[in-house]
Amino acid sequence: MGASENALLEQEEELMGIHNITLTATKVTGKNEIVVTGHGGRSLGKGSGKHTFKFTIIDTTGKNVKFGSLRAADNCSTCPPKAGQPNTQIVLGPVDNNPSHGPRTAEFVDKNDNKPEMDVSYEWQFTCDDPGITVSSFDPIISNGGRV
């Protein structure tokens, strides 16, 4: 998908308040590392209310990459957010790591009810079946417009 198609998709998601984000887990050749990539940053409009972020992992590694923990921080423009920073905006939803249900999925809601505007940083951490492999985290920033 090109940059203009991504921009149109993000505008449509903004109006609906639902953001579908595909993450891809790829093994780094010659290393004991799996990298998780995707496009998870968003700009939420002022007064647009809550937004649901729905994630799906496409695992190309054969190592059973799963959602682990989620960490988030209000008023944070750095990735990943530091442990212990306050989070009032992101609320974890269902996580389904059962492969018999299809691709692994997870959700969270960004309440986007802050005032004034702020950046919100989040970080998904992942696990896999091989303890000798490190799986990278995924840690974009959301620009919350907040309430009017």
C-alpha positions in Angstrom: 0.0 0.0 0.0 1.4 3.4 -0.9 1.7 6.5 1.3 -1.5 8.1 -0.1 -3.5 4.9 0.4 -2.3 4.7 4.0 -3.3 8.4 4.5 -6.8 7.7 3.2 -7.2 4.6 5.3 -6.2 6.5 8.4 -8.7 9.3 7.6 -11.4 6.7 7.3 -10.3 5.0 10.6 -10.4 8.4 12.3 -14.0 8.9 11.4 -15.0 5.4 12.5 -12.8 5.4 15.7 -11.5 1.9 14.9 -7.9 1.4 13.8 -7.0 -2.0 12.4 -3.2 -2.5 12.7 -1.4 -5.5 11.1 1.9 -6.4 12.7 4.4 -8.7 11.0 6.9 -10.8 13.0 10.0 -11.6 11.0 13.1 -13.6 12.0 16.4 -11.7 11.5 18.6 -13.8 9.3 21.7 -15.1 11.2 20.5 -13.7 14.5 18.5 -15.0 17.5 16.1 -12.1 17.0 12.5 -11.6 15.8 11.5 -8.1 14.7 7.8 -7.0 14.9 6.9 -4.2 12.5 3.8 -2.3 11.5 2.3 1.2 11.4 0.7 2.0 14.8 1.1 5.7 15.3 -2.1 7.7 14.8 -3.4 11.3 15.2 -6.7 11.4 17.0 -8.8 14.5 16.4 -9.9 16.8 19.1 -13.4 15.9 20.3 -13.4 12.6 18.3 -14.0 10.5 21.4 -12.6 7.1 22.2 -10.8 5.0 19.6 -10.3 1.3 19.5 -7.0 -0.1 18.2 -7.2 -3.7 16.9 -4.0 -5.5 16.3 -3.3 -8.7 14.4 0.1 -10.5 14.2 1.2 -12.1 11.0 3.9 -14.5 12.2 6.3 -15.5 9.4 8.8 -17.1 11.8 7.2 -20.4 12.8 8.2 -19.5 16.4 4.7 -18.9 17.7 5.0 -15.1 18.4 2.3 -14.0 20.9 1.2 -10.8 22.5 2.8 -10.3 25.9 2.3 -7.2 28.0 1.2 -3.7 27.1 2.7 -0.6 28.7 1.5 3.0 28.0 2.2 6.5 29.2 0.3 9.8 29.1 2.1 13.0 27.9 5.0 10.9 26.6 6.8 11.6 23.2 9.5 8.9 23.6 9.4 5.2 22.8 9.3 3.0 24.7 7.5 4.6 27.6 9.4 4.2 30.9 7.9 1.9 33.5 5.8 3.6 36.1 4.8 6.6 34.1 1.1 7.5 34.5 -1.4 6.1 32.0 -5.0 7.3 32.0 -5.8 7.1 28.3 -5.1 3.5 27.2 -7.2 0.7 28.5 -6.3 -2.9 27.5 -9.0 -4.9 25.8 -9.2 -8.6 24.9 -6.0 -10.5 23.8 -6.4 -13.8 21.9 -3.2 -15.7 21.6 -4.9 -19.0 20.7 -3.7 -20.1 17.3 -6.8 -22.3 16.7 -8.9 -19.1 16.5 -6.8 -17.8 13.6 -4.2 -15.0 13.7 -3.4 -13.7 17.2 -5.2 -10.5 18.0 -5.3 -7.9 20.7 -7.1 -4.6 21.4 -7.0 -1.5 23.4 -9.1 1.6 23.7 -7.6 5.1 23.7 -10.1 7.2 25.6 -8.8 10.4 24.0 -10.6 12.4 26.7 -7.5 14.4 27.9 -7.2 18.1 28.0 -5.0 19.7 26.7 -3.7 17.7 23.7 -0.9 15.2 24.5 1.1 12.5 23.0 0.5 9.0 24.4 3.3 6.3 24.0 2.5 2.6 24.1 4.6 -0.5 23.9 3.5 -4.0 23.0 5.9 -6.7 24.3 5.9 -10.2 22.7 7.0 -13.7 23.5 7.7 -16.8 21.4 8.2 -20.5 22.0 12.0 -20.3 21.7 13.6 -18.9 24.9 16.9 -18.3 23.0 15.2 -15.8 20.7 14.6 -12.1 21.6 11.4 -10.6 20.2 11.5 -6.9 19.7 8.8 -4.7 21.1 6.4 -2.4 19.1 6.3 1.1 20.4 4.7 3.9 18.4 3.2 7.2 19.6 -0.5 8.4 19.4 -1.2 12.1 19.2 -4.4 12.6 21.3 -6.4 15.6 20.4 -8.5 15.1 23.5 -11.8 16.6 24.4 -13.1 20.0 23.2 
